[in-house]
Amino acid sequence: MNNDFKDILLNRKSVKVYDEDVKISHEEMLEMLDETVTAPSAVNLQPWRFVVAESKEAKDAILEISTNVNQVSSSAAVVVFFGDLQPQANLNKIYDEALATGKMPKEVYDRQVGFIKPFYDGFSEQWMREVVKIDTSLAAMQFMLVVREHGYDTNAMTGYEADKMAEKMGLDPKRYVPVMMISVGKAKEAGYDSVRMPAKDITEFK
């Protein structure tokens, strides 16, 4: 475990080739995902859904629609991040638990539950896609940092046929939209250093 946040943040690299002998247990993967889902989301609806592709069959299914051959085939797993286009379906599950555990006052519960579902029901599909992609991207970035905390490496990828990913992973393509896939494992070849533009060149104070 690495608890040096600056090292986790500043020395993260996108890895192209992993050590194929390194595997990640389901217990540890779920632990990393439990840390991941502490990421923020709009009104805490948590619209992200994960598919962990670790078998040869699942990886082969991804490779049929992806250009990222080395990152997928050599990884311990590829975690596909999906956004749920019906996140309000989980409103009561989330908010009822918050109320029952004393994390939300009753008056806040009543106000939020009464407001959120009709508000989300009124979203266009295009706007809902934007909302869940933003939320799920926050979780994806958090996952990459969590993975480094656990001593592994990642590569975030969007080089795939998005309209085919949900079906390939056994999800309803009308409900789940792919946001990102992230390969996970232990680097066999170090990722390249890269250049970042300094904040002073891309920031305005007004």
N, C-alpha and C positions, 0 to 999 in steps of 0.2 A: 504494500500500500504506500502511496506517495501522498503526503499531506502538505507538500510545498506548492501552494497555489500558483505562485509565479512560475515555477518550473512547469506545472501542468499547463498553464495558459500560454506561456511564451515559447515553449519547446515542443508543442504539438506539431506533428508533421503528417502529411497525407502519405500513407504507406501504400505502395503498389504491390509488394511481394511479401507474403507472410511465411512464417515457419509452419509447415503443414502438420508437424507433429504436435503442435500446441492446440489443445482443446479447452473449451470453457464449459464447466459444469452447468446444468440447468439451475442449480441453486445459486451459483455466483451470477449467472446472467439475470436471474430474477432479482437478485439483490441490486445489481446495477440499474435495472429498469425501475425498481422501487425508488432508488435515489433520483432517477431521471424524472419521474412523475411529480416531483416536488416543484417542477417548473411552473411558472404562472400561465394562466389561460383566462380568456374573457369570461367573466362571471363564474369562474372555476368549473366550467363544464367539461374540461379535460377531453377534448375531442380526438385525442390521439389513440391509435391502435397499432400494435406491433405484431409483426410476423418474423420469427427467428428462423431463417433458412440455414440449417446446419448439415442436413443430409445431402448426399450427392444428387439425389433426385430433385430436391428443392433448388439446389444451386444450378443444376442443369436447366431447370425450368426458367430460372432467371436469365441464364446465359442465352437462351433462345430469343430473348428480347432485349439483351443488353450488350454494350460494347466493352464493358469493363472486365475482360476475361481474367487477367491475373489477380486482380483485387478480389474477385468473387471466388475463383476456383481454389486459391491458396489460403483463404481466410478460415478461421475457426467457425465463423458464421457471418451471414449477412442479415442485418436487422432492417426490415423494410418498415418505414414509418408511413402510416396511412392517416388521413384525416376523415373523421366520421361526419358525414353531411347531415346527420340527424342527432347532434349532440344533446339536444333538449330531451331526448328519450331517457337520458340518465339523470335528469334534473332531480327527481324525487329521491333516487338512490343516494345521490351525493348530499343533497340538502337535508334529507331525513336523518342521515348519520351525523351530520354536523350539528343538528338540533339535539339529537339524542345524547351526544357526547359533550354537550355544553359548549361547543365551539361557535355556536350562532344563537343569538337571542331570538325568542319567539317572534317578536315584532319584526325583526329583520327577515326571519324565515318567511313570515306571511307576506311581507312586501315583495321580497325577491321572487318567491315561487309564483305569486300572482302576476308578476310583471314579465319574467323571463320567457316562459313558454310562448305566450302569444306574440311577444317581440320576435323571438327566433322563428316562429311559424310564419311570420310575415316576410322573412328574408327571401330574396330571389336566389335561385341556385348559384348564380355567378357570385353574388355577395357572400353566400354561405361558404363557397369554395375559398374565397379570399380569407375569411375569418378563420376557418379551420386550418388553412395552410400556414397562416401566421402563427397560430398557437402551436401547431405541430412542429414548426421549424424551431421554436424556442426549446421544445423538448429534445429535438435532434441535436442541437448544439450542446445542451446540457449533458446529453448522453455521451458525446465525444469527450467531454471533460471528465465525467465520471469514469469512463473507461480508462483514461490515463491515470486517474487516481488508483485504479486497480492494477496498474502495471501493464496494460495492453495498449495497442495502437489502433487507429481507425483510418478510414477514407470515406468521405461523404461523396455520394455520386447521384447524378440525375441523368446519366447516359443510358436511358432505357425507354421502351415504348410504353408511355404512361397509360394509354388506353387499354393495354393488355395485362398490366401488372396485377390488379386486384383478382382477376379471374385466374391468373397463373398461381396466385397464392391462396386460392380457395375462398375469396371474399366476394361479396356482392358488389359488382362494379358500379351499380347505381347509387350505392350508399357510401362506399369507401374510395377516396381519391388518394393515389400515391403522392407523397410529398418528397421523400428522399429515401435512398437506401444507403446504409452505412456498413461497410465491411469492418470486421473486428478480428483481432488476432495479435500475435507477437511478431514484430517486424523481423523479416529475414534480411531485407535490404533497407537501410535507413532512408526515410523520406528526404526529399530535397529541401534545402533552405529556400526561402522565397522572400521577395521584396514586398514591403508594405509602404504605401504612401504615408508620409507623416501627417498627423492630425492637423497641423497648422496649414497644410495645403488644401485640405478638404473641409475646413470648418469656418463658419462665419459667426461672429458674435454681434448681436444687434440689441 
